[in-house]
Structures are given as structure tokens and as C-alpha cells.
């Protein structure tokens, strides 16, 4: 949520969040291990390496490699054959007991099951690994789970090639295996590690509660699996690992869930491959600790999708307004992918349509690869602490806010954002102690003489990559300054005067990269004169969407040619090509024959149009055109422009607007200046020395 206050005396909105950085520390005192990335040793129910020093990171769970027994979907002719036939059962070997339509496997071995039964298939083989092959099985039970693993080290369930298998429970259970009447609670229920592989198909209908559940680690290796559940679709307490297969989940609760919230080494989800489709009433995929994705094709719908989102309403309508989500009495989470401590994506094709956030972490998040498409009723990508974009193709097609975190870093990749409010937003506090909030949140004097709120922990830094933003609120918004040192940043900002293409409480420093931000003039903000790279602020008057803006040097070389998709009045432009003492011409209209990407042209010729103005670079920030100046938080006012600029709503510059008849304290002063520390960067060659699709970070 953005914080922007231009009134003289405004009570601070304190954001509270209990944050954890990364996954929690493993217990080095436990010597038994079974990792998501290695073979087992000792007790296989311990799913994280115990000797991992320091805080467990999601990357420690990668790459996802499995035990050989998890991958083995073959069996010998000597395997025990279990034949189900209505109300009778036959077994060809030992290790099987039969009583009252309950088939119990009691020791290690391979058991091939076929046929139809209204009853229970149970595994009760303490400390043993059981290989269970379903070869054309239809199992149902109205009173309890049709498949139950009550005691085992691990069960590997193989779907025989070409077979079709079905498991169905009833809506009301009358038979339980524990005194509390809580187990089983899934049509396929295991109190051990459970692996599913094979080349057959399995349909699970969980009418009572969950579809498939393991009280330890649930691993999907292969097979075609369809799950319909009254509550959660797939649930592993310690972990859920998905390495392949075709998985379709329709659940009224979470689609895929790792639920261990008492052991900080567990409760994680890792996906490395597979064709996965989830339609969940609550979260699509949820992990209590880490959620890591390195591959696969994922299509996720959560909470009915973005069309089912709660409305956003204005809490302070009018000038200087703040907006907020009307959460009402919402008690369930409806996010696409959600992690309790860390979310990490390094690959895969991911499509999300969520009622709430598309990607969400209660701690940190890293996007290091993959193709991600998001439609959401709230934030496209949200992290309660830090969000880092390193690589990948991220397209947020619908959102309230695009990327949001306390600390927001864009270092690479390609990001496209469409937002009803802010495109990028850095706000909030890293403190988990609500009593310390006042120490981490302060105030700064705004350009209008009023007070704005500063979140001391907030950071917004862009050092590489390609970012395109179409925002109805602020294009880039930070509660504690913005630093741009590399990359390509294009902003189509708001058309109303209550927001700006760029918005910071303590200043915008541009030390490198290519920045082109267009929007309304009412709340326009320009970079600081402490920037390491030259910038120009240009007032254009009101121009209709699609009107070409061209900036050329004295030799006629085009520095930029941009046709914004929205109406605009004000432009901020910064690029390495701007040089002190050089004169540049601004032209509006005409056409360009170059290659167009997000409205920006490269190559070709620009012809026609009308010259608006020209300017000579003499300072770090040069203004040109009508109403070219803008807010400058560190300067405390409006830097000069050819025609200057008046604050919105006809308020005189420097006046102190009142709030409930009160005036601001006379001793209120802005914080120390924003000290840039990075050197300017030079983008690669191309049109005017610029290629919008290239990585323009540090060389």
C-alpha cells in the first residue's frame, strides 16, 4: 500500500509484519537425514539435511533429485498379486491379511493390486518400505479412507502403465484410526513418506476432506493424477516434492500444501517438472516455509481468480488520497503461490489467476528465471521483507499493485506491469516488534510544505533488466527514495493529478541506465541534482495516447522515440547519451519506421511532428517546456522550469495546507540528503546507443 501525505499534520499508518529472512535454521543435533536433493540415511521422515549451517535457504533444496526407489515403477513376476472382486479378495503370496473387506499389507515387498472393492486397502508395516502397484483398481468407502497407510517407513505407489485407477471416499466418516477421530482425513492417506510414480492414471475424489495426504513427505514423480477434494488437494506435512507427471487438482481449500508449522526445517514445497493445473478455493500452492520452483508448466487459479477479488476503496478521497484494500472480514488466503519464509523461482512456465496476490512470501522472494504470467485482484508479486528480480520474463497483466516489498531490487530479467494503483512499491518495516515501529518510520517535509511518511527500512533499487510499467497510480513509488543505476525503465504513469509517474519521499537518484517516465504533471517528481547521470524534465502540455515523443541531439540522432499508450503531460528522461553542454530538441507527433517495443522505437527514421522546445544540458537536472518542473523532496520545493509549475488544486507554492485546522510543527525538517554510491552505467549500442531488450546493467 502506498503512503503519500501532503497535508500539514497527518497521523502515521504503521505497517506491522513479523518477518523471517529465508528458511529457518536446521537442527544440527539431529543426525538422521533425508533431503529433497539427496538420498536417505537413517530415518527417512527427516526431510532436511540436519548439518546445514545457518539459515536454510530455498536454494539448499535444489536441485531436486530423488531416491532410486522413488523412480522405480517396475516390478518382478514374483510380486504378490492381490485381486479384488466385489466382496472377496485373493492374494497370491504372504504379507497380506484379509478381514471384513479390509486388505492389510504387513511387511516389505511389492504388491500388485487389481479389481474393485468397497472396503479398505491398508499398509501396516512398521519400519518397512512397501511397493504398492495399482493395476486397474476401483476402491471406494463411504465410512473412511479407502487407502490408508497406518505405519511404514515409506510407500511407493506405482500406477501401472495403461491402467486406470479410482479412489473415492464418503462425505461423512464413521471409522477412524485414532482416538481423536482426526485420522484418516483423506481418500489416500499415509502416515509415512508417500511417493507416486508410474505411467498409468489415478483419480482421487476426497469428499470428506483432503484428496491425497502424507503426514511426512509427499512426492509426485510421474503418472496422470486427478484430484478433487472438499478441502486440500495434495497435502504433505513435512514436504511436497513434484518432479514430473500430469497433475490436475480441484480443491475447495488449498490446491497443494506443505503444512508443518512446528519444525522450521520442514513444511516446504519443491517443484522441478510436471504439467500442473490447480483450481483452488484458497491458496493455489502454499508452503509453511520455503516454496521453490525450477521447472514445470503450472496453471493456477486461486479463490475464483482476479474477477472474484475484493474491491479496493479510497480511505481518504481527494487530494493527497491514500487507497487501501477493503478486506472486510476475510479469513481465508486466496493467493496463487504463497511461502511462509521464502519463495524462489528459477524456471518453469507459470500462469496465475488469483483473487489475492499472485506470488506472495511472508519473508523474502527471489525471481531468478522462468516465464511468469499473473492476473490478480491485489499485488502481482508481494514479499513482506525483500523482493529481488534477477532474471526471467514476468508479465503482470492485471493487478492492484505490481511488485511490492519493503526492499525491492531489480537486477535483471524482463518485467511488464499493468497496475490499477502503483507499479513498483517499496514500503513498510522489517521490524517484527510493533513497539519499534516508531523508530523505523519517520517524516519528511514535502514540496508543498506538508508532511510525508518515510519508512526507514524501505529501499527501491534498479540496477539492470528491462521494466515496463502501465500504472493508474504511481508508476514507481518508494517511501524512502529510489536509486536507478542500470537497466531500462519505461513508465506510463497516471493521467490524474493525485499521482505521479515517479514518487519518492526522500528523492530519486539516477546514476545510470535508461529512464523514460511519462504521466500527469500535477504530482510529477524529478530526479535529484546529486544524481550521477544527467536527466531532463519536460512539460509537454496534455498529449493524447499514442502521440510520438522524440528527443534528438544537434546532429539529428534520436535519443528516444516513444509513443505512450496513455495520455501524458510530463516527461522525465535520463540516459548516458545526455551530455553537458549539448543541445537537444523535443518533437511531438509524427511517425517512426523503427521497431516498436512497448511504445519505444529502435532503428528506422522518425519523420513529421512539431517541435515543442529545445534545451541545453547545463545541470544534472534540466527542465524544458511548459510546467516542466516537479516535486523534489530533498530540495523542498519545485526546481525551476521554463514556465515553472504550480501545485495542484491552485494551492500556492510553499503554503501549508491544514488538516483538521492544525498546522505542522515549525521544527519539522527533512532527513539527510540521499547519497548516491553507484557509478553511472552505459547501455549497449542500438538506436541512439540504446537497445530496449538488452541487459543494460553493469558491464
Buried (B, 14 or more C-beta within 10 A) or exposed (E): BBBBBBBBBBEBBBBEBEBBBBBBEBBEEBEEBBBBBEBBEEBBBBBBBBEBEEBBBBBBBBEBBBBEBBBBBEBEEEBBBBBBEEEEBEBEEEBBBBEEBBBBBBBBBBBBBBBBBBBBBBBBBEEBBBBBBBBBBBBBBBBBBBBBBBBBBBBBBBBBEEBBBBBBBBEEBEBBBEEEEEBBBBBBBBBBBBBBBBBBBBBBBBBBBBBBBBBBBBBBBBBBBBBBBBBBBBBBBBBBBBBBBBBBBBBBBBBBBBBBEEBBBBBBBBBBBBBBBBBBBBBBBBBBBBBBBBBBBBBBBBBBBBEBBBEBEEEBEEBBBBBBBEEEEEEEBBBBBBBBBBBBBBBBBBBBBBBBBBBBBBBBBBBBBBBBBBBBBBBBBBBBBBBBBBBBBBBBBBBBBBBBBBBBBBBBBBBBBBBBBBBBBBBBBBBEEEEEBEEBBBBBBBBBBBBBBBBBBBBBBBBBBBBBBBBBBBBBBBBBBBBBBBBBBBBBBBBBBBBBBBBBBBBBBBBBBBBBBBBBBBBBBBBBBBBBBBBBBBBBEEBEEEBBBBBBBEEEEBBBBBBBEBBBBBBBBBBBBBEEEBEBBBBBBBBBEBBBBBBBBBBBEBEEBEEBBBBEBEEBBBBBBBBBBBBBBBBBBBBEBBBBBBBBBEBEBEEBBEBEEEEBEEEBEBBEBBEBEBEBBBBEEBBBBBBBBBBBBBE
